[in-house]
Amino acid sequence: MTRIAPAKAEIWRLELGEKSLVPLRKGINVLSISCSLAEGGVLTFQRPGLETYKWIQNGVEKRPIPAGQIAYALDQGTFTALITIGSKLQYIPRFKLYSKEDFLISSQKHNLIMGMFYGMGVTLVLLSFSVGWKIRGNAFKLYGAYILCLTSFFLLQEGQLFIFFGEGASDVLNIAYLLSIGLVVVSATWFLLSFLYINKDFPRLNMAISAVSLLVLWMTILRTVFSYEVFLSISGIVMGYGTLTIIFALFSLSIIQACRGVREAGLVCIALSFILLSMIFRIVLLNYSPFMQRYGLILAFSVEAILLAIALSRRISRISIAKDKAEKDATVDPLCGIANRRGFANKLSELIETNSDNTMLFAAFYIDIDDFKMVNDNFGHRAGDIALQRIADCLVKNMRTEDAVGRLGGDEFIAVASFKNNAEASKKHAELKQAFEAISFTSGDVKLTLTASVGCAFFEQLPMNLEEIIAASDSSMYAEKGKKKNN
């Protein structure tokens, strides 16, 4: 391969299976390729960074093979061709000569690797968005947006879309590729700033890093409009080193937050270390390692996406546990371990829904401890607390798990259950009255015995208003207390 223009002539030898680091200058590069092949082959070179490319052989333009990279089929025998390449910047596209069989195997391997990455990306996007909307978690939504932009970026960079749309869509796909770079930087930055609580703990740094990410995005937008050499050079530096600065800043802040005790910041730090290393090879050590240049960023982002998903799921799991505990604390009586008034109302709603066919009879049992004030006055509040716990235990023991049982406050308890008929409900009322005829317990060295009155009210259709249920069963309970006093 010989450079004809620009500048002086340079010659490189292409070896089968070896990448040739032929540097391209900014602007139009004209290369002459002379081949003597015992059998046909394929010449490939990378697409990113190139504006135009054309292969002329025997005065005829040859069409490239549909593939992720730019690929041209080489004829068997001896021939000479001209390759004209327009490059936006000084760039090494890595020309590589394959046998046809090796090219097919290499393409299949690469497409398999990328297919696995795209599958992982789509799965994470769907999962994060569905969970984010379900639990109203902004962190999941930001993570989903980041992974969506990231997956789109690699899909455009690796060129698989050219297989479907052909070279005619190159202008549109190149613009989409440039925009995807900026969107990845912005979405990743906003997600990590939020996840690490930088927006709360370091508001000024948060604004500065966000501004740099928006500057990178703005540069990518301008690059789709302007193609001046000076601007392309400056914008490339801003995009590359701006992105590297953001990653380094977020990496440093993740270490600080981990030291400050922010959970999952350590996982973010590990994830960003992979990205930081791959970006150094991509921006600073551009031509140091062909493998890192080709697959370093893909592997780094794959590891990062998984680690961030683990960190995010751990945080959401912890938040969900705390939320469940808070809800339980708000609906459970801490002393007796049964539902409080709010929790009882929720349980009552569930009971109504499970018996929506109106074929069951409902009974509400209202329990009030007899002379409870005397226990507190004579034996102390500790004895009173034990008495309440014993009453609650007795009530739970004599009701079914599907029944609604709760403490309304003070020494007043309630239970609501469904029955097939009046006889069955009346039988349960009698059982409860007998169970509460004598509740024995010990407080310190004192043995005490309590009784409780049990009222009962029947409902063919259970009212949605809890107060109506309480009023009906409460009046029945006072009638029971009256009978006890008369006796």
N, C-alpha and C positions, 0 to 999 in steps of 0.2 A: 504494500500500500504506500503510495507516494502523495505528499501534499503538493498540489500545483499552485494553489492560492489560498490565503494571502501569504506574503513574505516569501522567504527562501524555501526551496524544495527540501523536503525531509522524507526519509524512507523508513518504513517499518515492515517487519516480516510477520505474517499471520501463521501461527501454528495451530494445528487441530486440537481443540479442547482447551486452548490457552487464551486468556483475556489479554488483548493488546491495548496498552494505555496510550492511545493516540489522542493528544490534546487538541481541542478545537479552540480557535480564536473567536472573539466576539464578531458577529456578523456572518458573512457568507464564507464557507470553507469548501474548496473543491479538492476532492481526493480522487486519485486514479488507482484502481485496483486491477492487478494482473494475476490471473489464476491459472494453474495447470493442475487439474484434478483427475485422479484415476477414477473417481466416482462422484456423483453429485453431492452437494452439501448445503448448508444453510449458514448465512452470516447474520448475526444479530448485534444490535446495540441499543442502549437505553433511550427511552423516549423523553423523560423529564428534562427540561432545560432547552429543548430543541423547538424551533419555530417551524422550520420547513426541512424536507429531505426529499431527494429525487435520485433515482438510479437510472442512468442512460446506458444502454448496451446495444451496439450495432445501430445507433441512431434511433432506438425505440425505448420509450420509458417503460420500465418494468414495475409491475404492481407488487407491493409487499404482501407477505403471507399474513392472514388474519391471526394475530397473536398479541399477547400483552406487551412484549417488547417489539421494537421494529425488527422485522426479519425478512430477508430476501433469499429466495432459493437460488443456488448456484448450479450452473450446468456442468455436466461432465466434459472434460477436455480442457483446451487452452482458450482463454478469452481475456479481453480487457474491457473495463467499464468505468464510467465516471459517476462519482457520488457527490452530489451538491447538498450541503447541509447548512441551514441557517441557525445559528446559536445565539441565544440572548446574552450569554456571558461566556467567559473562559471555562471550559467544561471538558471532562473526560467521559465519553459515553460508553467506554469499554466494549470495543469490538471483539466478537468471539466467533470462531469458526467451528461449526458442528458438522458431524456426519448427519444424514437425515434421521437415522435411527436414534442417535444420541439426542438430537434436538427434540424428537417426539417424546422420549423418556423424560428429558429435562423439563419440558413444558408441562407434562402430566404431573410430575412431582411438584413443580412450583404451583400449578393450579390447585393441586390437592392441599398444599400447605395454606395457600390463601383462602381456599374454600372453607377450611377448618376455622381460620381466623374470622372470615365473614359470618360463618354460622354462629361462632361464639359471640360476635358483636351483635347480631340480630337478636339472639336469645337474651343477652344482657339488656338490650334496649327495650324489648317487649316486657321483660320481667320488671325492670326498674320503673317503667312508665305505669304498668298495671298496679304494682305495689304502691308507687308514689301517689296515684290518684285514689287508691283505696284507703290509704291511711293519711292522705293529705300531707305527705312528707315532701317538702321542697328539695331536700337533699337528694332523694331518689330521682326526682324529675331533672335536676341539674346533672346528675350522673348519667341519666339516660340520654340527655341532649349531648353531653360530651362524647359518649360512646357512639352515638349516631353520627356525629361529625367526624369522629376518628375513623369509623368504618368506611364512611364515604370518601375520606381522604385517601385511604389505602386502595380502595376500589378504583379511584381515578388515577392514582400514582402508578399502580401496577399495570394499568392498561387493559384489564379484562373487558371493559365496556367496548373497546375497539373491535373485539371479536364479534359483537352484536351489531354495532352501529357503523363500523367501517371507518376508513380514513376521512370520509366526507364530513364526519362530525368532530374532526380534530379541534377546530376553533372553539366550538361550544364546550367540548370536554376540557380543553386547556384552561378556559375561563373558569369553569366549575372547579378545576383542580386548584387554581390560585385562590379562589374564594374559600375552598375547604381548608386551606392552610390557616387562614385568619380565623375561621370559625372554630377550628380545633383549639387554637391558642386561647381564644376568648372563653369558650365553654369550659375548657379544663381549668383555666385561671379562676373563673367565677365559682366553679364547683369546689375547688380546693380551698379558696379563701373562705367560703361559707363553712365547709366541713371542718376546717382547722380553727374556726371562730376568730379569724383574723379581723373580720369586719367589726367584731365587738371588742377584741382585746387591743388591736393596733389599727384604729380607724384611718390614720393618715397613711400608714404603709399600705393598707387595703386600697385606698384611693390611688396611690401612686402606681401600684402593680396593675390595678384595673386599667389605668390610663395607658400604661405601656402595652397591655394586651389589645386595647382599642386602636393604638397607633399601628401595631402590626396588622390588624385587620384592615385599617385604612390604607396601608401600603399595598396590601394584596388587591384591594379594590382599584387603586390608582394604576397598578401594573396591568390591569385588564384594559385600561384606556390609553395610557401613554407607553411608548416603546423607545423613548430617547435613551441612548446608551448611558449617559451620565445618570439619568434618573434610575434606570434599571440597576446600575451599580450601587447607587446610594440606597435605594429601597431594599436591595438584596442584603446589604450589610445591616440595615435597620431591622429587617425581618429575622435574619439569622441570629444576630447577637442580641436583639430584643427578646427573642424567644429563649435564648440561653440564659439571659439575665433573669427572666421570670422564673424559669425552672430552678436556677440557683437560689433565688430569693425564697421561693416556696420550700425548697429543700432545707434551707437554713431555718426558716420559720417553723417547719415541722419538727426540727430538732429542739428548738426553743420551747414549743408547745408540749413536746414529749417530756422535757425536763420540768415543765410547769404542771405536769400531771394530767394534761388533756388526753383522754383515752383515744386509742386508735391512731394517735399522731405518730407513734413508732412505726406502724404498718405503712402509713403514708410516706414516711421518711425512707423506708426500704424501697417502696415502689418508685419514688422519685430518683433514687440513686441509680436505678437501671436506666431511666429516661435521660438523666444528666450524662451518664457515660455514653450512651448511644448518640446523643446530640453533639457531644464533643467530637466523636468520630465523623459525624455528618457535616459539621460546620467548620471545626478547626482542623482536624486531621482528615481532610476530605478524601485524599487518595492513599491513606496509610494502609487500610485493610479493606480489600474488595468484599470480603464476607460481611464485615460490620457495616459497610456502606450499603450492601444489598439487603441483609436480613436483620441487622442490629436493631433498627428502629421498630421493625415488626415484632421481634421477640421481646424487646423492652416494653412496648405498649401492651403486648399480650399479658406479660407478667404483671404489669402495673394495673391493667383492667381487672384481673383476677384478685389482686391484693386489695384494690380499692373496693371491689364488690364485697370481699370478706369484711373489711373494716366497716363498710356501710351497713352490712347485715348485722354485725355485732352491735353497732350503735342503735340501730332500729330495734333489735331484739331487747336491748337494755331499756330503751325508752318504752317499748310495749309492756315489758314486765313492770316497770314503774307505773305506767298508766293503769295496768290491771290491778296493781296493788292499791293505787289511789281510789279506783272505782270500788274495789272491795271494801276499803276503809270507809268509803262514803255510804255504803249500803249495808254494812254489817255492824251490829252492836258490839263494841269491844269487850264489854263485861261478860255478856252471855253467849257470844259467839253465834247468834242467830241474826236474822235480818232486822234492821231498824225500820223506822216508818217508811223511809224512801225505798229501801230494799224490798220491803213487804209489798209496796205498791207495784214494783217491777215484777215480782213473783206473781202477783195477782193478775197482771196483764197477760203473763204467760199462761196462767191457768185458764183464763177466759178464751185465749186463742186455741188451746188444745181441746176445748169443749165448745167449739163454735157451732156445732150442730144443734144445740139447745135440747139435747135428749137427756141431760143429767140434771139432778137437783143439787143445789149448792147449800152448804151450811156454814155459818160463821160462828166460831166459838170464842167467846170473850172471857179471859181469865184474869181475876183480880185477887191478890193475896189478902186474906182476912187479917185485920189488925197489924198491918205491916209496920206502921209508925211506932207501935209499941216495941217491936224488935229493935229498931234503930235507937229508940230512946233508952231502952234498958240494957242493951247488949252491944251497942256501938255500930258504926257503919260497916265495919268489917263483917260482922254477923249478917247485916242486911245484904251485903254483896253476895255472901255465900247462899243466903236464902233465895235471892233472885236467880243465881246460877242453877240451884236445884230445881226451881220451878221450870226454868227453860229446859233443863235436861229431861224432866218428866214429860213436858209437852212434846219435845222432839221424839222421845221414845214411844209415845202413844199415837203419833201421826205418821203418815206415809211420806216417803221422800218426795213424791210429786205434789204434796199438799203445800200450801203457803203458810209459813209459820214465822211470827215476828214479835218483837217487843215494841210497843207503842211509846213507852216511856214510863219512868217510875216503876210501879209494881203491876203494870197493866200489860197483858200479853194477848195475842190474837192468833187464831188459826182458821183457815178457810179450806174446805175440801169439797169434792164432788161425790155424789152418791146416786145410786139407781132409783131410790125411792125414799119416802119419809121414814119407813121402819128402819132402814139401814142408817140413816142420819141420826135418828133418835137413839139407836143402839150405841153409836159412837159418843153421843152426848152423855149417855149414862156411864160409859166406860171412863170418860174424862172426869166426871163428877166423882166417881169412885177412886180414881187415881190421885185426885187432889184432896181426898179426905184427910190424909195424914202424910206430910212430907217431913221426914226426920233428917237432921244434919247436926254436925258438931262445930262449934266455934270456940277454939281454945279448949278449955276443960268443961264447957257447958254444952249439954245436949238439948236441942230444941226440936219442937214439932210444930209445923205450920199447916194451915188449911187454906184452900183457895176456893172461891166461888166461880162457877162456870156458867155463863149465859150462852144461849143458842138462838140463832135466827135463821130461818129457811128462806131461800130465794129460788124461784123457778128460773129467773134470769138475773145473773149477778150484775149489780150496778157498777158502772165504771168509776163512780165517785166513792172513794174510800170512806169518807165521812158518813155516808148513808149506811154502809155496812157496820161501821163502828156504832152508830146511834141505835140501830136495830138490835144488835147483839148486846150492847151496853145496858139497855133497858131490861133485857132478859136476865143479865147478870145481877143487877140490883134486886130483881125479884127473888133470885136465889139467895142473896144475902139476907133479904127480909125474912125468908122462910127459916134460915138458920138462927136468926135472932129470936124469932117467935118460939122456936124449939128450945 
